[in-house]
Amino acid sequence: MEGNEWLFCPVCNSKTRIQIRKDTELKNFPLFCPKCKKETLINVEQQRILVVK
């Protein structure tokens, strides 16, 4: 599939198990990182990740 990208953890910058397409929009998504074992709330628009504090 073209246009898919892996989401990277905003804490440790490693690859997570989630892929997004160009038209994917997420709001208040709990992204879990299997490497650092942390969960972060994120928003995704046009393949840009914004961390929710």
Biopython code that builds the backbone (N, CA, C, O; Angstrom):
import numpy as np
from Bio.PDB.StructureBuilder import StructureBuilder

atoms = [
    (1, "MET", "N", (0.841, -1.182, 0.000)),
    (1, "MET", "CA", (0.000, 0.000, 0.000)),
    (1, "MET", "C", (0.883, 1.243, 0.000)),
    (1, "MET", "O", (1.820, 1.354, 0.792)),
    (2, "GLU", "N", (0.584, 2.140, -0.866)),
    (2, "GLU", "CA", (1.365, 3.366, -0.949)),
    (2, "GLU", "C", (0.853, 4.406, 0.031)),
    (2, "GLU", "O", (-0.339, 4.445, 0.335)),
    (3, "GLY", "N", (1.743, 5.243, 0.523)),
    (3, "GLY", "CA", (1.352, 6.345, 1.374)),
    (3, "GLY", "C", (1.240, 5.996, 2.845)),
    (3, "GLY", "O", (0.914, 6.869, 3.650)),
    (4, "ASN", "N", (1.500, 4.741, 3.231)),
    (4, "ASN", "CA", (1.453, 4.375, 4.635)),
    (4, "ASN", "C", (2.789, 4.676, 5.292)),
    (4, "ASN", "O", (3.848, 4.467, 4.698)),
    (5, "GLU", "N", (2.730, 5.168, 6.525)),
    (5, "GLU", "CA", (3.936, 5.429, 7.288)),
    (5, "GLU", "C", (3.741, 4.903, 8.693)),
    (5, "GLU", "O", (2.627, 4.896, 9.216)),
    (6, "TRP", "N", (4.826, 4.464, 9.302)),
    (6, "TRP", "CA", (4.783, 4.020, 10.685)),
    (6, "TRP", "C", (4.763, 5.229, 11.610)),
    (6, "TRP", "O", (5.387, 6.251, 11.325)),
    (7, "LEU", "N", (4.043, 5.105, 12.715)),
    (7, "LEU", "CA", (4.091, 6.134, 13.748)),
    (7, "LEU", "C", (5.293, 5.868, 14.639)),
    (7, "LEU", "O", (5.557, 4.724, 15.010)),
    (8, "PHE", "N", (6.015, 6.918, 14.981)),
    (8, "PHE", "CA", (7.165, 6.793, 15.857)),
    (8, "PHE", "C", (6.834, 7.384, 17.223)),
    (8, "PHE", "O", (6.098, 8.365, 17.328)),
    (9, "CYS", "N", (7.381, 6.781, 18.250)),
    (9, "CYS", "CA", (7.149, 7.233, 19.622)),
    (9, "CYS", "C", (7.750, 8.626, 19.812)),
    (9, "CYS", "O", (8.910, 8.839, 19.460)),
    (10, "PRO", "N", (6.983, 9.588, 20.365)),
    (10, "PRO", "CA", (7.540, 10.922, 20.593)),
    (10, "PRO", "C", (8.510, 10.962, 21.777)),
    (10, "PRO", "O", (9.236, 11.944, 21.933)),
    (11, "VAL", "N", (8.540, 9.930, 22.607)),
    (11, "VAL", "CA", (9.428, 9.898, 23.774)),
    (11, "VAL", "C", (10.802, 9.334, 23.408)),
    (11, "VAL", "O", (11.823, 9.981, 23.638)),
    (12, "CYS", "N", (10.825, 8.110, 22.829)),
    (12, "CYS", "CA", (12.105, 7.454, 22.538)),
    (12, "CYS", "C", (12.424, 7.381, 21.049)),
    (12, "CYS", "O", (13.505, 6.932, 20.670)),
    (13, "ASN", "N", (11.497, 7.817, 20.203)),
    (13, "ASN", "CA", (11.683, 7.882, 18.754)),
    (13, "ASN", "C", (11.844, 6.510, 18.085)),
    (13, "ASN", "O", (12.478, 6.403, 17.035)),
    (14, "SER", "N", (11.277, 5.472, 18.685)),
    (14, "SER", "CA", (11.311, 4.156, 18.055)),
    (14, "SER", "C", (9.987, 3.887, 17.346)),
    (14, "SER", "O", (8.986, 4.554, 17.607)),
    (15, "LYS", "N", (9.991, 2.907, 16.448)),
    (15, "LYS", "CA", (8.808, 2.587, 15.651)),
    (15, "LYS", "C", (7.780, 1.867, 16.516)),
    (15, "LYS", "O", (8.125, 0.959, 17.272)),
    (16, "THR", "N", (6.516, 2.274, 16.403)),
    (16, "THR", "CA", (5.435, 1.606, 17.120)),
    (16, "THR", "C", (4.755, 0.617, 16.188)),
    (16, "THR", "O", (5.225, 0.392, 15.073)),
    (17, "ARG", "N", (3.649, 0.022, 16.638)),
    (17, "ARG", "CA", (2.951, -0.978, 15.832)),
    (17, "ARG", "C", (1.821, -0.386, 14.999)),
    (17, "ARG", "O", (1.022, -1.130, 14.432)),
    (18, "ILE", "N", (1.742, 0.933, 14.918)),
    (18, "ILE", "CA", (0.640, 1.619, 14.238)),
    (18, "ILE", "C", (1.137, 2.225, 12.929)),
    (18, "ILE", "O", (2.188, 2.864, 12.882)),
    (19, "GLN", "N", (0.356, 2.011, 11.861)),
    (19, "GLN", "CA", (0.625, 2.655, 10.578)),
    (19, "GLN", "C", (-0.505, 3.628, 10.278)),
    (19, "GLN", "O", (-1.657, 3.377, 10.632)),
    (20, "ILE", "N", (-0.173, 4.746, 9.620)),
    (20, "ILE", "CA", (-1.189, 5.714, 9.220)),
    (20, "ILE", "C", (-1.071, 5.989, 7.733)),
    (20, "ILE", "O", (0.006, 5.885, 7.147)),
    (21, "ARG", "N", (-2.203, 6.342, 7.135)),
    (21, "ARG", "CA", (-2.237, 6.746, 5.727)),
    (21, "ARG", "C", (-2.215, 8.268, 5.652)),
    (21, "ARG", "O", (-2.269, 8.949, 6.677)),
    (22, "LYS", "N", (-2.136, 8.797, 4.431)),
    (22, "LYS", "CA", (-2.093, 10.249, 4.248)),
    (22, "LYS", "C", (-3.370, 10.927, 4.714)),
    (22, "LYS", "O", (-3.335, 12.066, 5.180)),
    (23, "ASP", "N", (-4.507, 10.232, 4.592)),
    (23, "ASP", "CA", (-5.782, 10.852, 4.950)),
    (23, "ASP", "C", (-6.252, 10.493, 6.362)),
    (23, "ASP", "O", (-7.408, 10.744, 6.701)),
    (24, "THR", "N", (-5.380, 9.910, 7.193)),
    (24, "THR", "CA", (-5.740, 9.527, 8.556)),
    (24, "THR", "C", (-5.737, 10.741, 9.478)),
    (24, "THR", "O", (-4.812, 11.552, 9.452)),
    (25, "GLU", "N", (-6.780, 10.854, 10.287)),
    (25, "GLU", "CA", (-6.854, 11.900, 11.310)),
    (25, "GLU", "C", (-7.175, 11.230, 12.637)),
    (25, "GLU", "O", (-8.128, 10.458, 12.736)),
    (26, "LEU", "N", (-6.383, 11.525, 13.645)),
    (26, "LEU", "CA", (-6.598, 10.982, 14.984)),
    (26, "LEU", "C", (-6.662, 12.136, 15.972)),
    (26, "LEU", "O", (-5.903, 13.099, 15.860)),
    (27, "LYS", "N", (-7.564, 12.039, 16.935)),
    (27, "LYS", "CA", (-7.662, 13.046, 17.991)),
    (27, "LYS", "C", (-7.659, 12.323, 19.332)),
    (27, "LYS", "O", (-8.441, 11.399, 19.553)),
    (28, "ASN", "N", (-6.777, 12.754, 20.216)),
    (28, "ASN", "CA", (-6.628, 12.166, 21.546)),
    (28, "ASN", "C", (-6.432, 10.651, 21.475)),
    (28, "ASN", "O", (-7.092, 9.894, 22.188)),
    (29, "PHE", "N", (-5.520, 10.222, 20.608)),
    (29, "PHE", "CA", (-5.232, 8.808, 20.421)),
    (29, "PHE", "C", (-4.159, 8.375, 21.419)),
    (29, "PHE", "O", (-3.094, 8.990, 21.472)),
    (30, "PRO", "N", (-4.416, 7.324, 22.214)),
    (30, "PRO", "CA", (-3.400, 6.840, 23.167)),
    (30, "PRO", "C", (-2.386, 5.935, 22.459)),
    (30, "PRO", "O", (-2.653, 4.755, 22.234)),
    (31, "LEU", "N", (-1.245, 6.484, 22.118)),
    (31, "LEU", "CA", (-0.195, 5.747, 21.419)),
    (31, "LEU", "C", (0.699, 5.057, 22.439)),
    (31, "LEU", "O", (1.305, 5.715, 23.284)),
    (32, "PHE", "N", (0.784, 3.716, 22.362)),
    (32, "PHE", "CA", (1.624, 2.943, 23.273)),
    (32, "PHE", "C", (2.897, 2.536, 22.559)),
    (32, "PHE", "O", (2.860, 2.055, 21.427)),
    (33, "CYS", "N", (4.019, 2.730, 23.225)),
    (33, "CYS", "CA", (5.318, 2.340, 22.671)),
    (33, "CYS", "C", (5.760, 1.036, 23.320)),
    (33, "CYS", "O", (5.893, 0.978, 24.543)),
    (34, "PRO", "N", (5.994, -0.025, 22.523)),
    (34, "PRO", "CA", (6.425, -1.292, 23.100)),
    (34, "PRO", "C", (7.865, -1.275, 23.619)),
    (34, "PRO", "O", (8.245, -2.143, 24.404)),
    (35, "LYS", "N", (8.662, -0.304, 23.192)),
    (35, "LYS", "CA", (10.060, -0.262, 23.633)),
    (35, "LYS", "C", (10.203, 0.435, 24.984)),
    (35, "LYS", "O", (10.785, -0.129, 25.910)),
    (36, "CYS", "N", (9.678, 1.655, 25.108)),
    (36, "CYS", "CA", (9.835, 2.392, 26.369)),
    (36, "CYS", "C", (8.663, 2.181, 27.318)),
    (36, "CYS", "O", (8.695, 2.662, 28.451)),
    (37, "LYS", "N", (7.616, 1.460, 26.869)),
    (37, "LYS", "CA", (6.458, 1.098, 27.692)),
    (37, "LYS", "C", (5.682, 2.312, 28.206)),
    (37, "LYS", "O", (5.106, 2.268, 29.292)),
    (38, "LYS", "N", (5.669, 3.383, 27.432)),
    (38, "LYS", "CA", (4.939, 4.589, 27.814)),
    (38, "LYS", "C", (3.790, 4.824, 26.854)),
    (38, "LYS", "O", (3.854, 4.464, 25.678)),
    (39, "GLU", "N", (2.746, 5.431, 27.372)),
    (39, "GLU", "CA", (1.578, 5.770, 26.574)),
    (39, "GLU", "C", (1.488, 7.289, 26.484)),
    (39, "GLU", "O", (1.598, 7.986, 27.492)),
    (40, "THR", "N", (1.288, 7.793, 25.272)),
    (40, "THR", "CA", (1.249, 9.231, 25.020)),
    (40, "THR", "C", (0.001, 9.567, 24.219)),
    (40, "THR", "O", (-0.330, 8.874, 23.257)),
    (41, "LEU", "N", (-0.691, 10.629, 24.612)),
    (41, "LEU", "CA", (-1.837, 11.100, 23.834)),
    (41, "LEU", "C", (-1.325, 11.940, 22.671)),
    (41, "LEU", "O", (-0.520, 12.854, 22.854)),
    (42, "ILE", "N", (-1.808, 11.612, 21.461)),
    (42, "ILE", "CA", (-1.366, 12.345, 20.280)),
    (42, "ILE", "C", (-2.557, 12.724, 19.420)),
    (42, "ILE", "O", (-3.625, 12.119, 19.512)),
    (43, "ASN", "N", (-2.358, 13.728, 18.586)),
    (43, "ASN", "CA", (-3.261, 14.093, 17.498)),
    (43, "ASN", "C", (-2.465, 13.942, 16.206)),
    (43, "ASN", "O", (-1.284, 14.288, 16.155)),
    (44, "VAL", "N", (-3.111, 13.425, 15.167)),
    (44, "VAL", "CA", (-2.456, 13.269, 13.867)),
    (44, "VAL", "C", (-3.329, 13.915, 12.802)),
    (44, "VAL", "O", (-4.513, 13.597, 12.681)),
    (45, "GLU", "N", (-2.737, 14.827, 12.029)),
    (45, "GLU", "CA", (-3.399, 15.453, 10.889)),
    (45, "GLU", "C", (-2.392, 15.543, 9.759)),
    (45, "GLU", "O", (-1.301, 16.083, 9.941)),
    (46, "GLN", "N", (-2.740, 15.027, 8.613)),
    (46, "GLN", "CA", (-1.895, 15.056, 7.416)),
    (46, "GLN", "C", (-0.502, 14.509, 7.709)),
    (46, "GLN", "O", (0.500, 15.100, 7.307)),
    (47, "GLN", "N", (-0.445, 13.386, 8.405)),
    (47, "GLN", "CA", (0.776, 12.672, 8.785)),
    (47, "GLN", "C", (1.713, 13.514, 9.651)),
    (47, "GLN", "O", (2.922, 13.281, 9.652)),
    (48, "ARG", "N", (1.177, 14.484, 10.384)),
    (48, "ARG", "CA", (1.959, 15.252, 11.353)),
    (48, "ARG", "C", (1.477, 14.881, 12.746)),
    (48, "ARG", "O", (0.275, 14.868, 13.007)),
    (49, "ILE", "N", (2.401, 14.583, 13.630)),
    (49, "ILE", "CA", (2.069, 14.152, 14.993)),
    (49, "ILE", "C", (2.213, 15.327, 15.943)),
    (49, "ILE", "O", (3.243, 16.002, 15.960)),
    (50, "LEU", "N", (1.170, 15.569, 16.737)),
    (50, "LEU", "CA", (1.182, 16.594, 17.765)),
    (50, "LEU", "C", (0.906, 15.923, 19.109)),
    (50, "LEU", "O", (-0.086, 15.207, 19.247)),
    (51, "VAL", "N", (1.766, 16.143, 20.096)),
    (51, "VAL", "CA", (1.593, 15.553, 21.415)),
    (51, "VAL", "C", (0.629, 16.404, 22.222)),
    (51, "VAL", "O", (0.781, 17.623, 22.297)),
    (52, "VAL", "N", (-0.375, 15.755, 22.831)),
    (52, "VAL", "CA", (-1.347, 16.432, 23.677)),
    (52, "VAL", "C", (-0.828, 16.398, 25.099)),
    (52, "VAL", "O", (-0.491, 15.332, 25.614)),
    (53, "LYS", "N", (-0.760, 17.565, 25.744)),
    (53, "LYS", "CA", (-0.252, 17.620, 27.115)),
    (53, "LYS", "C", (-1.379, 17.671, 28.105)),
    (53, "LYS", "O", (-1.139, 17.721, 29.311)),
]
sb = StructureBuilder()
sb.init_structure("model")
sb.init_model(0)
sb.init_chain("A")
sb.init_seg("    ")
for serial, (resi, resn, name, xyz) in enumerate(atoms, 1):
    if name == "N":
        sb.init_residue(resn, " ", resi, " ")
    sb.init_atom(name, np.array(xyz, "f"), 0.0, 1.0, " ", f" {name:<3s}", serial, name[0])
structure = sb.get_structure()
